[in-house]
Amino acid sequence: MNGMRRYFDQVIETAGLYNTVGFNDDTRAFPSIPARHELWRRVSADWLAGLVIRGIVDTEDAQSMIYDSAYRLAKKTYKLE
């Protein structure tokens, strides 16, 4: 979790959320992917909630951003549409 938080604080702040693919996992341990993705979604939501609390983004934008991070960005990047 700490590494993911550092990623959000350092990479997303500089690159922006929409210049990433969201969650991307190259693990060979297929059964671990759902747990890792769930952790990613929770840390993402926590980071975005912090932005809402600090008044950086509003709730509506944060809801769209979390959906993009967990679903749309990867789908678009890998042309699964």
Helices and strands as residue ranges (DSSP letters): H 2-7, I 8-12, H 13-15, G 17-19, G 30-32, H 33-53, H 59-67, I 68-72, H 73-77
